[in-house]
Every structure is written in C-alpha cells, then in structure tokens.
Amino acid sequence: MVGRKMLRLLETCPWVEGDPLLLTSARSAGSELVFSGRTLACQEVNSSSFDNLDIVLFSAGGGTSLKWAPVAEKAGCVVIDNSSAWRMTAEVPLVVPEINPQRILLKPGIIANPNCSTIQIVMAAAPLDQAFGLRECHVTTLQAVSGAGQEAVQELLEQTRIYPKHEPKDSAYPRMMAFNALPAIGKQTEDGGYEEETKVLHEMRRIMDRQQDLHITCTATRVPVLHGHSAALRLVFDQPVSAQDAISVLEKTSGVKVVANPHDYHTAREIAGKNDVFVGRVRPDTGNPKALLMWVVADNLLKGAAWNAIQIANVLAEKNKK
Amino acid sequence: MVGRKMLRLLETCPWVEGDPLLLTSARSAGSELVFSGRTLACQEVNSSSFDNLDIVLFSAGGGTSLKWAPVAEKAGCVVIDNSSAWRMTAEVPLVVPEINPQRILLKPGIIANPNCSTIQIVMAAAPLDQAFGLRECHVTTLQAVSGAGQEAVQELLEQTRIYPKHEPKDSAYPRMMAFNALPAIGKQTEDGGYEEETKVLHEMRRIMDRQQDLHITCTATRVPVLHGHSAALRLVFDQPVSAQDAISVLEKTSGVKVVANPHDYHTAREIAGKNDVFVGRVRPDTGNPKALLMWVVADNLLKGAAWNAIQIANVLAEKNKK
C-alpha cells in the first residue's frame, strides 16, 4: 500500500526524469503498475538492479531491506528505507525532514523512514520541545488497519460485513478487529510492551536527538478505522506553557495544521489522503501548568510513510541540483 | 438500553417479589416489556406513581430525573438514578458498591449511579489508591456507541453498511462514526474539555473521597465499537509500585478480573455481556518507578450502568432484611 502511494507522489515530483524502475520479488515480477499514465512492468530484483540509480525507495519487509539495502548502497545509491530494519542503527540517519533534515547527506548510504505513529507524534512534539523544552510525552494511539497492509483492510471490511458472525481463521489481527479495539500492535517486547510502543519511545528520542531524560510512555491500539492514525498526547514541559503558546508554535510549523479552538479537532476519516499532520484539542492540563493535552491525526500511509520518504527524496534532489 | 438491562438483571435478584412497576413518559405508555416470562405494560408516570414503592431505578434523561426523583423521594422511596443530574449534588451519594458502599443509607433519598467510564476507571484506580496512594491518573478512553443509545448503535451499523457513501443528516454523532475515531463526547465544557472528560475528573474524586490533590486528566474518544468501553490508564503513585504489586491488589478486588501477563488483555467485544471490570496490560512505566500503565475494559451498559445500579439495590435489599 505504501509503495503505491510513493508512486502516486513521485508523479508530482519535478525532479523525476523518465520512469522509475519498479523492483519486486520473483513472485510479483511481471505485474504492472501505472506511472503518469504509462503502464510499467515490475522486475525481479537482482545484484545488478541498483547500478546507475541515484535514489532507491524501499517499501518491503525488514528482511528484504536487510538483504538488499547494502547492495544498493554499494552500487552508489542513496537508499530511503521504510522498514524498521535500519532505524536504530547508529550510522543510519532516522529522518523527519521538517525536524532533522541536516541528517540527510548527499552520499551513498541508507536513510531510515520512521514508524508511522512516531512521525505524527514527533511532528507535534519536536517543535514544542524546541520552544519550551519537553520533559515527558505520554501517548495513546488509535491506529488504522491500513498500517497492517492491504489484506488487513480487506479482512476488517469482511469481518464487518459478516458481523456478528465470527470466522476463526488465519488473521492479520491477534483478536477480532471489527467493532473492537486491540491494545497490541506488533511483536511482544521484553519490557511488557509491544513493538509499536517501543518504536515510538526509541525513534522519537533518536529523531529529536534526546536521551533517556525525555520520558515517554505509549499504549498503541488498533481500532476499526481504515486510514489515518489518531493519537491522544499529554506533554509535560520544563516550564509553564499555555495552550495559546503551543498553538502559536504549531501554526508556524511546516507540515502541521493546527486548530486553535480547544474543542475543535480533525478525524482520521476526514484527513485520509492528505499529507499534513493535523493537531487539535490543544488544551491545558488543569492539574499541571507545565502540561498540555492534544489530539494528533495523520494519514499513516502518507506523512506516516510514503510522503515522509518522498520528502527525504525531495531534499536529496534539491541538494543534488546545487 | 440501560433500562432493559436493568430488567434482565432484576429477574435474577432473590429479593424482588412480584413484578416491577414500569413507568415511562406518556409517549411510551402502553408499550410492553417482558419480565421473567410475563408481559408487563408500561404506565405513564404521575405524581402518585411512587406511593408504596421501596426502590425506584431511574434510567431516563437528566431532565426526567430532576423532575421526578424528588417526587419519588417525598413518597418515601430510595431512588437510584442513572442520569448525571444529581451526581455532583453534595447531599446525594455517588456510589460504586465495591468502593464506597457505606454511602448507601437505608432511608428515602437519591443515590446517584456514576458515569460509565468513571465506574470502570475507578474500579481499577481506587483499590490501588488504598494500597499505594494515588497521585495522578491520566486516561484515554475508547468508548462504544451503545453509550449514546440504541439509535446511535443503529446509525453506526447503517453508516458501516453504506460505507464509503456519506449521508449527511441529523446524527447521534458530531462527525461520521463508521471507520473513524471522535475525540468529543457530550457537550463542551469551559475548561476546553467535553462533558465526558469532566465527568471522569469530578466523579472519580467524589467516589474516592479525594480532592484536587488527585491529579486527573482525560481524553474521551468514541470509536466504532458497539458494546464495551476500553481505557488506557497511566497511574502515578506516592511510592514505587511494581506491576506485580498492583496485580496482587487487583486479584483481591471484588468485581475486577486481572490478567498477570503484561502482554495479555481483554477486549470490548469479548467481555460484552459480562458484569466485571477487566484489567490487563499491567506494566511498568520505564521512566518512572512510581508509575504503571494498564488497559481497563468493561461493558458500559452493565458495570458501567445497569449492573452498578442493581448492585446498589442489592445492598439496600440486604440492609432492609436486617
């Protein structure tokens, strides 16, 4: 799903000359995709696939990235990888272009695209950290099923259609997803969490260049939403911060759309298909003048994945031109 | 929906002798409901309806309760009111029988049944407060549509059926509900919140007999779940508390079912129809030894409404016997 979104976004990039090369596994080789009205056939990836390419966008599993990203790097490419395989590797930059674009270097190597939830949370939290000093970030996410892939979307629609019938079978979900909420995304981690939660903790700190002193907690849940993740945030700062102070900062933040009325908000279904991160319900924590609550929504396939990767490619193309 | 659940639960109460009197508005008078296999006709409420009754369960709007609860009280009844009308009135006890049963007095008067979300949160938080001293409680709820009534349930099913078509019309929801998440339940309040959030703050403190020193925040969201509310909690105590410490306390708490594995949990759809409150994903906050995270699920129509009210009635019946 992310790969197809990348293709749509690439159609609008002025620096793209000619057609992209579409590389897949042996199983998908020969399948066709449309780019700018032309039908392109996918080719099986092999050890010489990356010769003479500048930028390679990976949107496959972590295993594929671990195997092929170093091959592309060796061939002289800059790799923008959407899997989690390289995100915590010290020498691999983990980039959200609005926050740490300086990490994007114009030389062969791997650049990691962060986790979808992390991106939208950090888009709100990082500018506020810059302005006021962030001490704590407590998050509950309500995540769309498209983050689990096309089959998960189809399965939710099917489970919904046959409700209240159950159909126990091999599932993309740990429990029934239709008309339910599941506090478990990804594999289990040793600290009692699930991978999605651990990703938010570790990736946020890397992107914001912060250490353990930035205290983060996360409960990540999957809800019966097709597209668009929502996140309820509670942020604690080094100093008292009013809702208006925070809104003023977010109004100036590129890639963020904020509504000033504390009762107003965006919803996942409304913003699906848009590139921005939407912040609403910015309001005081009546028990702590240093804390604020807010509601952050973004399209997990766009800013949470494909659009962030294309933005990185845009920065590379711009540097290349200079 | 709550009234019908109350009727089902009353069928199992050994102290109920004969048939209950079913009182409704003029509009619903004459409609029939089944109790223990017998068909009973609803009667329009009037000023002498409450004469010679012992216990009156109200499950109507706040306006109805404001008008008729004092009439029932004057007629010598104990009123158990499920609306929000009387919950913050100083002389009206707000009761969760596992937590503050001593507030239930055997004399004419009004007893308020708390808000659905409040009940399930306080069922987990109050015993932990008793054991370890609770300082902060930060909540994100994921609430089922049955809390908004039978029409809201039907509307979600219909919106789901016609997806992706939109049908703008008079709605039980502020935005599209199907495949969406809405951070707005109830009317807007002056502090930038919504009523559902404010209820959790004020009612929790009343039930736990705590003041402003118990710091609570809440983001209340509506999700496309038919029955059962979920809540992600972060609790901060006066002292370091391990997940195992908390689990040991909750294992001994009447009305609570807790799973010890930090990765395990219950979901709304699984526990719908059950009276208990289910706690899972109890795990450390790796940034603060005094804090814990957990996931609390309950049927909003049962423990969140009808069952809690019937439990209060059970206590009254027991006292009456003595």
Interface residues (C-beta under 8 A of the other chain):
Chain A: E136 H138 T140 L142 T160 R175 M176 F179 N180 A181 L182 P183 A184 Q188 D191 G192 G193 Y194 L201 Q212 H215 I216 T217 T219 T221 V223 P224 V225 L226 S230 A232 R234 A243 P262 H263 Y265 T267 A268 R269 E270 G280 R281 R283 P284 D285 T286 G287 N288 A291 L293 W295
Chain B: E136 H138 T140 L142 T160 R175 M176 F179 N180 A181 L182 P183 A184 Q188 D191 G192 G193 Y194 L201 Q212 H215 I216 T217 T219 T221 V223 P224 V225 L226 S230 A232 R234 A243 P262 H263 Y265 T267 A268 R269 E270 G280 R281 R283 P284 D285 T286 G287 N288 A291 L293 W295
